[in-house]
Amino acid sequence: MIKKHGKAHWSGGIKEGGGEISTQTGVLKGEPYGFNARFEGGPGTNPEELIGAAHSACYAMALSLELGKDELTADDIYVQSTVFLEKVGEGFEITKIHLDVRAKVSGASEEQFRKAAEATKTGCPVSKLLKGAEITMDAKLV
């Protein structure tokens, strides 16, 4: 079993408070996050963009694996995962995630690419984790 971790610290109330987030590898080390960054477009990071980055990275790697099953190797895979945070009742929920996938795969047919892209949409580990949200996708072979 592989184990990775991230950690966060928070001080203060929801609007005026703030925190720092770090990852095991040190890629993020004491990066600021808070209400302003999450809800008002202020500086710092937020959980939704971190989820989007993780989903994009996982999807790209998993698509590479899926293409390999047909002995195809991607020249380039670009993925943007847009995470939708909406007010639902008294709180907020991540209700939808949209994957925008562009890939250049020499020798791949449109059918091979579409099959791999769809299998990856539901099969990558982060998609499986996020299955409570609607996951949509626009995938293009370029």
Secondary structure, DSSP 8 states (H G I E B T S, - for coil): -----EEEEEES-TTT-EEEEEETTSSSSSEEE-HHHHHS--SSB-HHHHHHHHHHHHHHHHHHHHHHTTT---SEEEEEEEEEEEEETTEEEEEEEEEEEEEE-TT--HHHHHHHHHHHHHHSHHHHHTTTSEEEEEEEE-
